[in-house]
Amino acid sequence: MAGGKWMGWWGHLGAPVQRGIVIYSLSPYEQRAFSGALHQAVFNTFRRVSGQAFYVAVPMGIGYAVYSWGKKNHEFRLSKEGHKYYEGHEGTA
């Protein structure tokens, strides 16, 4: 007893019965939890990747162009032609 009043068993605290509440349920044998999951995953992934491709591909393309130009320029400066071309330009990078 709490405060002179019996509160009832666990979960039944003496409140009036609720009316007008409808509960729907589906048998676990009738559910298809992964229905269409693979199909949706493929097209959703394609949609997300294609939406972000511009933001990734352009900087990667610029980065690759700078890298390949720098590598080619470095190889040229180490060659005989590069030494001959930059012979009088010692202060230039």
N, C-alpha and C positions, 0 to 999 in steps of 0.2 A: 504494500500500500504506500502510495506517495501522497502526502497531504490529506489523508483520510479518504481518498477516492481510489478505487481499484482501476488501474490503467489498462488492464486486459493483457492477453498473451502477446508475444512479440509480433508486431505487424498489425495487430487488431487493437487499436488504442481507444475504441469506443466511439469512433466517429460515425455519423450516419452513412448509410450505403449510398455510394455515388450512382447517379442515373444519367443516361444520355451519353455515355462514353462508349464508343464502338472501337473494338480492336480487331484489326485484320492481320492474319498471318498466313504464311504460305509454307507448305510442307517442305522440308529440306530435300525431299526426293523430287519435287517439282521445280526447284530452283536450278538455274543454269548460271552459276557464278561467273564463268569465263566465256559466256556466250558472246562471240564476236570480238573478244579481247585482242586476238592476234591481228585481225583485220583492222581494227581501230588503231592499234599500236603502230602498224606500218604506215598508214596514211597520216596519222597525227605526227609521227616522227618526221615524215617527209615535209609536212606543212611547216613544222617548227624550224627544221633545218633550212628549208628554202627561204623562210622569212628572215633568217639571220645570216644567210650566205654572203650577202653584200657587205655586211659589217666585218666579216672574217676574211673573205677572199681578197678584197681590195688591199687591206694592209699587208696581207701575206704576199700578194703579188708585188707590191712596192718594196717590201723587205727583200724578197728574192732578187728583184732587179738591182737593188743597191748592193747586195751581197755578190752577185755575179759580176757586176761592174767593178767592184773593189778587187775581187780576186783576179780578174783579167788585167786590171791596171797594175796590180802588184807584180804579176808575172811579167808584164811588159817592162816595168821598171827594173826588174832583175835581169832582163835579157841584154844582149849586146846592142840591139837597136835602141832600147830604152836608155842605156848608159850614154849612147851617142847623142840621143835626142835631148836628154836632160843634162848634158855635160856642162853647158854654160849657165844653167839655171839652178845653182846650188841652194839658193834661198827659198825656192818654191817647193811647196809640199807635193 
